[in-house]
Amino acid sequence: MEKADLENRRILYGRRQGRRLRTGQQALLADELGRIGMERPADGQRIDPATLFPAGCRSCWLEVGFGGGEHLAWQAAHHRDVGILGAEPFINGVVSLLAHVRREGLDNVRVLPDDARALIDALPDAAIARAFVLHPDPWPKARHHKRRFVARWNLDRLARVMADGAELRLATDDVDYLEWMLEHALDHPHFEWQAKGPEAWRERAEDWPVTRYEEKAVKEGRRSWRILLRRRQRPVEG
C-alpha cells in the first residue's frame, strides 16, 4: 500500500463495544453525551474549539483514544480553565469517562465517540496547546503495524493542529511499540524529544496520573514508558 493511501485512509480498526451496557449506563450515555458529545465532523468541516466551550477556556487540549477516561477526567478536574477534547470510538470507554464527568461535575470536556482523526482534521491550525496519546493499541503483529496510530501521517495531523511549543505526551507498555514511537517521533521534523537523560522515559511528571490500566500492567510485570515531545516553532513567513 502506498504511503499516500495510508495518509488518507480513515479505517477504524478494533471493537466499538464490548460488554453490553446496563440500563443506568444507557441513561448516562443519553444524558451526558447529549450535553457534551460532539457529532463526527464532515469531511472538510472546520470546528472552532472556542465555540465548544461557551464559558471560555485559556487553552484547548486533546486526548486521542482516552480509554476509560481516568486520565482525561483527572486533567479536566485539575485544569478547569482548560477545555479538553477527547475522542474514543469504544463506547464502553466513553460511558466510563461520562461517569467521571458527572461525578466530578466537569463542564470543560467535550467528547467525540468516534475516530480521533476525524476530529483532528476538523480543527484549525495551531489550536491545541497539549495533546495526549497514551497506551494506544500496539497492534503487535507485523502485518498490522500500519494500523498503529503513532505514525508519520498521524504525527503530521497533530503537528498541524498543535501550537508552537505545545506538548505531545506519548506512553506505552509495549517495548516494540516504544521503539516504533521513538523511530517515528525522532524522525519527524516538527517534533523535538524533551529527554533530559537516559532515564527520561521512565520519569513521570507530577501532572501525569497513574491509571488503573497502568496499575494492572505493573502487576502483570509490564512497565510504562513515557515520551514527551514538543512542537517545534513554525518558520517565520516573509
C-alpha positions in Angstrom: 0.0 0.0 0.0 1.3 3.4 -0.9 2.0 6.0 1.8 -0.4 8.5 0.3 -3.2 5.9 0.6 -2.3 5.3 4.2 -2.3 9.0 4.9 -5.8 9.5 3.6 -7.5 6.4 4.9 -9.7 6.6 8.0 -10.4 2.9 8.5 -11.2 2.3 12.2 -9.8 -1.0 13.5 -11.0 -2.7 16.6 -14.2 -3.1 18.5 -16.7 -0.3 19.2 -18.5 -2.0 22.0 -17.5 -4.8 24.5 -19.8 -5.7 27.4 -23.5 -4.8 26.9 -24.4 -1.5 28.6 -26.6 -1.7 31.7 -29.8 0.4 31.9 -28.1 3.0 34.0 -25.2 3.2 31.6 -27.5 3.7 28.7 -29.2 6.6 30.5 -25.9 8.1 31.4 -24.8 7.9 27.8 -28.0 9.5 26.6 -27.9 12.3 29.2 -24.2 13.3 29.3 -23.3 12.6 25.7 -26.3 14.8 24.8 -24.7 17.5 26.9 -21.0 17.3 26.0 -20.9 15.0 23.0 -19.8 16.0 19.5 -21.1 14.9 16.1 -18.5 13.4 13.8 -17.3 16.3 11.6 -18.0 16.0 7.9 -15.0 15.9 5.5 -13.7 19.4 5.1 -15.6 20.8 8.0 -13.8 23.1 10.5 -14.5 23.3 14.2 -13.5 26.3 16.3 -12.7 25.0 19.8 -13.8 28.3 21.3 -17.4 27.6 20.2 -17.4 24.3 22.1 -16.7 26.0 25.4 -19.1 28.9 25.8 -17.9 29.6 29.3 -14.4 30.2 27.9 -11.1 28.5 28.4 -7.4 29.7 28.4 -6.3 26.9 26.1 -7.5 23.6 24.5 -6.0 20.2 24.9 -6.7 16.9 23.1 -6.6 13.3 24.1 -6.6 10.6 21.4 -8.2 7.4 22.5 -8.9 8.1 26.1 -9.7 4.5 27.1 -11.7 4.5 30.4 -11.3 8.3 30.7 -9.5 8.4 34.0 -6.6 10.4 32.7 -8.8 12.8 30.8 -11.1 13.4 33.7 -8.1 13.9 36.1 -6.7 16.6 33.8 -10.1 18.3 33.4 -10.6 18.3 37.2 -7.2 19.8 37.9 -7.3 22.3 35.0 -10.8 23.6 34.9 -9.8 26.6 32.9 -8.7 24.3 30.1 -11.1 22.9 27.5 -10.3 19.3 26.8 -11.4 17.4 23.7 -11.4 13.6 23.8 -12.0 11.1 21.1 -12.7 7.4 21.7 -14.7 5.0 19.5 -15.0 2.3 22.1 -18.5 3.0 23.7 -17.7 1.4 27.0 -14.8 3.7 27.4 -17.0 6.7 26.6 -19.5 5.6 29.2 -16.7 5.3 31.8 -15.5 8.8 31.0 -19.0 10.2 31.3 -19.3 8.7 34.7 -16.2 10.5 35.8 -17.5 13.7 34.2 -20.8 13.5 36.1 -19.2 12.6 39.4 -16.6 15.4 39.2 -19.1 18.0 37.8 -16.9 18.7 34.8 -18.1 21.2 32.2 -14.8 21.6 30.4 -14.8 18.3 28.5 -16.2 17.6 25.0 -16.3 14.1 23.6 -16.3 12.6 20.1 -17.4 8.9 20.4 -15.6 8.2 17.1 -12.2 8.1 15.4 -9.9 10.8 16.6 -8.6 11.5 13.1 -12.0 13.0 12.1 -11.8 15.4 15.0 -8.1 16.3 14.4 -8.7 17.0 10.7 -11.6 19.4 11.6 -9.5 21.5 14.0 -7.9 24.8 12.9 -4.1 25.2 12.7 -2.2 25.7 16.0 -5.4 25.2 18.1 -4.1 22.6 20.6 -1.7 23.5 23.4 -1.2 19.9 24.7 -2.0 16.5 23.2 -2.0 13.0 24.7 -1.7 9.6 23.0 -1.5 7.2 26.0 -1.2 3.5 25.6 -2.7 3.2 22.1 -3.3 -0.3 20.8 0.2 -1.7 19.9 -1.1 -3.9 17.1 1.8 -6.3 17.7 1.6 -8.4 14.6 3.8 -7.1 11.8 1.1 -7.1 9.2 -1.0 -4.8 11.5 1.7 -2.2 12.1 0.1 0.1 9.5 -2.8 0.4 12.0 -0.7 2.0 14.7 -1.7 5.5 15.5 1.8 6.8 16.1 3.0 7.0 12.5 4.2 9.8 10.2 0.8 10.6 8.7 -0.9 11.0 12.1 2.1 12.9 13.6 1.6 15.2 10.5 -2.0 15.7 11.5 -1.1 16.5 15.1 1.7 18.9 14.1 -0.7 20.9 12.0 -3.2 21.5 14.9 -0.7 21.9 17.7 0.6 25.3 18.6 4.3 26.2 18.6 5.8 24.8 21.8 2.8 22.6 22.5 3.5 19.3 24.4 2.7 15.9 22.9 2.7 13.1 25.5 3.0 9.5 24.4 3.0 6.4 26.6 3.1 2.6 26.0 3.9 -0.5 27.9 4.9 -2.4 24.8 8.6 -2.4 24.1 8.3 -2.9 20.4 5.8 0.0 20.2 8.2 2.1 22.3 10.9 1.6 19.7 8.4 2.3 16.9 7.3 5.5 18.6 10.8 6.7 19.1 11.7 5.9 15.5 8.7 7.8 14.1 8.8 10.7 16.6 12.5 11.4 16.4 12.4 11.3 12.7 9.6 13.8 12.5 10.7 17.4 11.5 8.1 19.1 13.6 8.6 17.5 17.0 11.6 17.5 19.4 12.1 14.9 22.1 12.4 16.6 25.6 14.5 13.9 27.2 17.0 15.2 29.7 18.8 11.9 30.3 18.7 8.2 29.8 16.0 7.7 32.4 13.7 10.3 30.9 11.1 7.8 29.5 10.7 6.2 33.0 10.0 9.5 34.7 6.5 10.7 35.4 5.5 14.3 35.5 3.6 15.4 38.6 0.5 16.1 36.4 0.7 12.7 34.8 -1.7 10.5 36.9 -1.4 6.7 37.3 -4.5 5.0 35.8 -6.0 1.6 36.6 -4.6 0.3 33.3 -1.1 1.2 34.3 -1.6 -0.3 37.8 -2.7 -3.6 36.2 0.2 -3.5 33.8 2.6 -3.2 36.7 1.0 -6.2 38.5 1.4 -8.2 35.3 5.1 -7.3 35.1 4.9 -4.6 32.4 6.3 -1.1 32.9 5.2 2.0 31.2 7.5 4.3 29.1 6.7 7.9 28.5 7.8 10.1 25.7 7.5 13.9 26.0 7.7 15.8 22.7 7.4 19.5 21.9 6.1 21.0 18.7 8.9 23.0 17.1 8.4 26.6 16.1 7.0 27.2 12.7 9.2 29.2 10.3 8.6 32.9 10.2 6.9 33.8 6.9 8.1 36.7 4.7 
